[in-house]
Structures are given as C-alpha cells and as structure tokens.
Amino acid sequence: MAGTFLRIGATSYGGPAIVAQIRKVTVHDKRWLTEDEFRESLAFAQMLPGPIATQTAAHIGWRLHRGVGVLLAMLAYNSPAFLLMLGLSAAYFRFEQLSLVHSAFRGLGAAVVGIVVQSILSMAQPALRNWRGLVIAGFAAWGFFGGANALLVLVGAAALGVVADFVWPHPPEPSDGDDDVRRGVHPTGNERRTVLTVCIVAVAYAAAIVASRAVSPALPTLGLSMTKINLVAFGGGYTAVAFMFQEAVHNAAHAWVTPKEFIDGLALGQITPGPVIITATFIGYKIGGVFGSLFATVCIFLPSSLLLTLIAPHFARFRHLRVVQSAVGGLLAAFIAMLLHVLAQVAKSAFIGPWDVALSLAAVVALRLRVDVVWVVLAATALALILVR
C-alpha cells in the first residue's frame, strides 16, 4: 500500500486528476476497494478539512490497516512532493536574485493569477448555489477586504451557515448510497485504543510545537498557524492556500514572506506532484531551513489526519449531522471571498506590465479548456523567459 501511494504521490498532478488516479489504482488495478467503498472514502474526505486527495488516500489507508494505514498512506503520498519542494525552495532562496530566475518567476506569477481565477470559478458554483451562500460570501468579503481577523471571519461564516439553515431550512441533500456508507464504515472493537492513541499523538504534537522554540522563536507560531490552516480549510487545497496567504503574508504579527515570495512558492507548488498546500514547505524553509520546512509540512498535514482517524468509525452519523453540513456550507462560501481577496493581492504583485496580464488571461483560457496545470505553468515560464527582459 505504501509503495502504491508513493508512486501516486510522485506522478500525479492536480486535485481531481489525483483523485481519479487513486480510484483507478485502488479500485480497478489493485481491487482493494469496490466503487461504492471508494465513493464513501471520497465523500468522507470532502467532509473533512485538508486536501481532498490527501484525505482520500488517508481514509483508504484507514480502511485497509486502520491507524497504521493512515500514517503510511500520508507519509508515502506526501513524501515526493515534500522532497521536491525542499530542493526547489533551497534553490530559490539561493538564486532568486539572478535576472534569469526573476524573469522565469514573472511568468510563474502570471500563471498563478490564472490558476487562482480558475479555482474561484470551479468552486463558486457549489459554494454559491443559493442566496444564503451569496450573503455569507458578501459578509466574508467585507471582513477580509476590511482587514478583519481571518479566523474570526471564518468562524462567523460557519455560524451564519448554521443560523441561516435553522431559520430558513432547505430540503436535505440526496442520500443515495447511505446504506452502503453505513455498511462500509462502522465502529470496531479497537475504537477505545484508537482514541487513546490519537490523544497520545496529539499531546506529543502539542509538546513538539512548544519545544520547537529551542530551534527558533518563530517555529511555535508557525506550527500553530499551519495547524489552524489545516483544521479550518474545507473544500480542497486552494481554501488552505487562501488562508495560508492571510497567515504568511498579511498577519501583522508575523509576515514571514512577501507577496512575491508567496506567489513564487505557490508556483513551485504547481510544478511539484501532490497537494498544492505543500507550499507550507517553502514557507517553513524561509523561516527555519530544512528543519523549518519539515516542521511546517508536518503541521499542515498531521492535525486533519488525526481527526480522520478519530471520527472514521462514526462517519455515517457525522456526515448526516445537519449542523455539520450547514457550517461547512458557510465556510465554503467564505473561502470564495477569501480567494477573491487573495486574487486581488496576488494580481497586485504579479502584474508588472501588459505581458503579465496577457499571460494570466491565456492561463485562464487554457485551464478552462482543461489543459493540465503543469503545462500551463511551464508554458508561462518559457514565454516569460522569451518575452520579458
């Protein structure tokens, strides 16, 4: 299983494409799961914070080998992206002042603007499908553009989602396959041991965050920020990226990277396989070198995997709690507003001249035509090297 997820993590790009690859390998090639069981794992991943492909891999690991399976699946799937991003981060901070590198990253920055636009377009329809989503998104946009604390805005959006659903309830979502869900995920005799293990790991994790101060005074704050991002970012990797931008660039207490550096780190995340939130590795390297990158990466993945392990036996009941569905709906609407704020900030830094705008527009068109994001990023880089002086 670990070898399989290592290969997927090393060769798959783009969230939906990665999910499709996981399905092909685990359902059709290895026959570890049925189609219904894979859909259950994917549905669970969509209900949890964190990257959907990563959480899907983790839940399949839980199905096959419980807690040990979650650990192995997460390590195997995320290791290739981490190692590649670590090498790219080291090279970036050593050579970023070279004119050739500067030109290449102008193209990458323009591509990132196009990628953020595409992510907003793809997420807007499910998140803003009714007037409640639009109202919550408007409230969140007012908060983000007004400089309010990002976490408070997100908590407020989740609360608004719950209140709106209580006052103006809407018909329940279709529940096809509910019997399969209840049959496929159920409590086991080892449940008490699982809870104890998760609690022990969580305590050790909290102690490690506190102890990281011995390496660098900035690391405990970094660890808490990455933990916070991981636990509230519902809806996929770009919701985490939006929150990460707020924390790493615009938090007055700890602006770790400049807007340009964040854009460049996000661009590097696009040319590595695996989840886009591997950008955390880049930020960690800026703060604490190799140890900082490893620390940030653990903090951006571990909390949600512990949450998955803890509630996986109760998935059927958790999934159908109306308050959970309403809160997640409010969060997804707020993340659209957060991405709009990120887009405004990214475009401000990335658009230096007319070529940047043209490259971004071309990137949006290519992505709408379903051109693979890696080719879009590479093409933008090559054009920038040719056209930008």
N, C-alpha and C positions, 0 to 999 in steps of 0.2 A: 504493500500500500504506500509506504513512504517513497519507494522508488518511482511509483506511478505519479504521485503528486509532485515529486521533484522534477520529472520530465515535463509535466503540465506547467509548472511554475517557470520553467526555463524557456518554454517555447510559445506561450500563449499571450496574446496582446488584446486589450480592450475588454471591458467587463462582460458584455453579452457574449462575445466570442469565447471568452474563457469559460463561462457557464456552459456554453454549447460543447466545448471540448471536454469538460468534466463529465457531462452527460454521455457523450459518445464513448468515452473510455470506461466509465464505471457501469453503464447500463448495457451497451452493445458489445464492447470489446472484452471486458473482464467479467461481465454478468454478475457483479456484486449486488446490484440493486435492480428492482423492477422499475418500469416507468412511473408507476404510482409512488413508489418509495422515493424516487428522485424528486418528483414534484413536491412531495412532503418536505424533503430537505430544503428545496429551493424556497418553498413558502415560509419555512421557519427562518431561513436566512434573511428573507425580506422583512420579517417582523422584528429583527434584531438590529441594534446599531452595528456599524462597521461595514466594510466592503462586502457586497453580496457574494461574490465568487469565493472570497476567503472563508466566509461563514458557511457557505455551502460545502466546501471541502472539509471544514472542521466538523460539520454535522454528519457527513458521510463517515468521517473517522470515528465519531461517537457511535454511529450505528454498528460499525464493524468491530471496534475494540474499546468502546466506552472512553474513559478519561485519557488513557494512554493513546488511543487513536486520535483524539483531538490534538494532543501535544505533537504527535508525529506528523499528522496532516498539516498543521500550522507551520511547523519547522521546515518540512520538506517543500511545501508550496511557496513559502515566502523567502527561503534562503537564496535562490538565484537572483531575485530582484534586489535583495539587500546587498549581496556581494558586488553586483554590477554597479549599483548606486554608490556604494562605498568607494569603488575605484574611480567613478566619474566625479564624485564630489572632491576627492583628493586632487584630481587633475584640474578641476575647475578652479579651486581656490589657489592653485599654484600658477596657472597660466591665464587667468581671466583678464589680465591687463594687456595681453597681446592683441594687436589690431585684428588679426585673422579670427581669433576667438570672439572678439567683440562683434565683428560682422556676422559670424555664424549665429550668435545668440540674438542678434536683432531679428533674424529670420525665425528663430525658435520662439521669440517673444510674440511675434505676429501670429504664428501658428497657435500659440496658447490662447490668444484672444479668440480666435476662431473656434477652438476646442471648447472654451467656456460658453460661447454663444450656442454651440451645438448641444452642450449638456443642459443648458436652460431650456432650449426648445424641446428636447426629448423628455425632460422631467415636468414641464409645465402642464401638459395635458392631464396626466393622472393626479397631479397635486392641486391643480386649479380647476377642477371639473365642475364646481358649483360655486354659488355666490359666497358660501362660507369660506372656501379656500381663498377667494379673491380678497375678502375682507381681512382675513388673517394675514395674507401676504402684504396687503397695504399697511396694516398696523406694523408688521415687522420691518418693512422698508422704511417707514417713518422712524423707527427706532435705530436701524443700522445707519442710515444716512444722517441721522441726527447725533450720532456718536454715542448712543447708549451702550451699556454693557451687553455684549453679545449673548452671554449665557442667560442673563435676565430676560432678554427679548425672546429667546428660545423657550424658556420656561413659561413665559407669558403666552406664547403662541400655543404651546401644548395645553395650557389651562383654558385658553379660549376655545380650542377644539373640543374639549370636554364639555364646557358650558354650552357652546352652540349646539352640540348634539343632544344635550339634555333638554334645552329649551325648544329647539326645532329638530326633533329626531327625524332621521331619514330611514328609508327601508333598509333592512340588513343586506349585506353583500351576499351574492350567490355562494352556496356552500357545497358545491359539487365535490365529491370525494371526501366528505367529512368522516364517513365510516372508515375509509382507508387510513385517514390521518390518525384516528383513534386507535386503529389496529396496529399501525406501523410504529407509533411512538408511545410507550407505556412505561409506568414505573417498574423498577426491578428490585430484587432483594438487596442489591448493593447500594440502594439510594442513600441510606444513612452514612455509609462510608464515603460516598461521593460528596455529600455535603461537608463532611469533616475535612476531606482532602482539599476541597475548594477553599474552605475557610483558612486552612493552614497556608496554602499558597498565597491567598490574598493578604494575610498578615505578613508573610515573608516579603511579598511585593511592596507593601507599605513601608516595611522596615528598610528595604533596599533603597526606596526613594529618599527616605530620611538620611540614610548612611551615605548617599551619593554626594552629599555636601563635602565629604572628605576629599573628593576628587576635584570638584569645582562648586563654588557657591551658587552657580546658575543652574546646576543639574536638578535639584529638587523642584524648582519652579517649572523647569522643562518637563519633568516627569509628570507633575500634576496637570500641566496643560495638555499633554498628549493623552493622559488618561481621560480628562474631561472631554476632549475631542472625540475619542474613541467611543465613549459611552452615550453621547447625545447625537451622533451623526447617523441618523436613519436615512435610508433611501439610496445608499451607494457611496462610492469613493469620492465623488465631487462634492457631496454635502460635507464630508470631512475636510476636503481641501478648502472649502469656503470658510469653515470655522478655523482651520489652521492659519489661513491668511489673516484673519482677525487677531488671532493669538500671537503669531510670529512677527507681524508687521505693524499692526495698529494698536497693540496693547502698550499704553504709555509706560507701564512699569517694566516691561521687558521687550523692547523691539529688537529681536535677535537678528533679523535680516532686513535688508532694504527691499522695497517693492521689486526692483530689478532682480535682485538675487533670488527672491521667491519665485518670480516668473521663470528665471533660468533653472532653478531647482525643479519646478513643475514640468518644464520642458524636458529635462533629463529623465524625469519620471515617466514621460510618454515614450521614450525610446528604450526603456527597460521593460522586460516582461513582467507580468504580475500586476498587483494593485497599484493604483496611482498614488495612494497615500504613503507609498514608500518615499515620497518627498520628505517625510519626517527624518529619514536617514540623512538627507542633505542638511537639514537644519541642525540636527544633532552634531554633524561633523563640524559645522561652523562654530558651534559652541564649545565642543569638547573633543574634537578629533575622533579617532577610531572608537574610543570608549563612549564618547557622547553619541556617536551615530548608532552604536549597538544599543545603548540605553534608550534613546528616543524610539528606536524601532520596536523594542520590547514593549514600551509603554503605549505605543499606538496600536498594538495587536492583542496583548495579553488580557486586558480587562474584559473585552467583549467575549473572548473565548472562555473565560471563567464563567461569565453569565450564561453562555450557551450550555456549558457542561452542567450548570446548576439547574436550569429550567427545562432542559431537553426532555426529561421524563414526563413533564407536565405540559407538553406543547399543545395538545388538543384543547385543554382548558384555558391556557394562556392566550392562544390565538383568538379565541372567540369571546374574550372579555371585551365588552363594548367600550369601556373606558380606555383600554389599550389602543383599540382601533382609532378612537376619536383623538387621543393625544398624539399618536403617530401621524394622523392626517394633519393636525395643526402644525406639527414640526416640519412636515414635508412642504407645506405652504410657506413657512418661514424660511426654509432653506432656499426656495426660489428667490425670495427677496435678498437673502444673503449673497447668493450667486450674482444677482444684479449689482449689488454693491461691490463685490469682488471684480466683476467685469469693468465697472467704471474706474476702479483703481488700477487694474491691470492695463486697460487701454491707455490711461493717462501716462503710464510709464513706458509702454511698449510703442506707442505711436510717436515717432520722431519726425517722420516725413511721409510724403504720399505713398512711397513704396510700401511702408509698413501697413497702411490702410488697405492697399490693394492686395497684399499677401494675405491679410486676415480675411478679406472678403472671399478670396479664392479658396482659402482653407474651409470656410463655412460651406461654400458650394460643393467642394469635394467631399466633405463629411456628410452633407445631406444626400449626396449621390452614393453613399456607403463605401467610399474609398477608405481603406484601412488607415487608422490614425498614424501608424508608423510611417507609411509612405507620405502622408501629408506633412509630417514633421520633417522628414528627410528632404522632401522637395522644397519646402520653405527655406531650409538651411542652405541648400545648394543655390537657390535663386538669390538669397541674400549675399552669399559669397561672390556671386557674379555681378549683382546689380548695385550693392551697397558699398560705398567707399568711405 
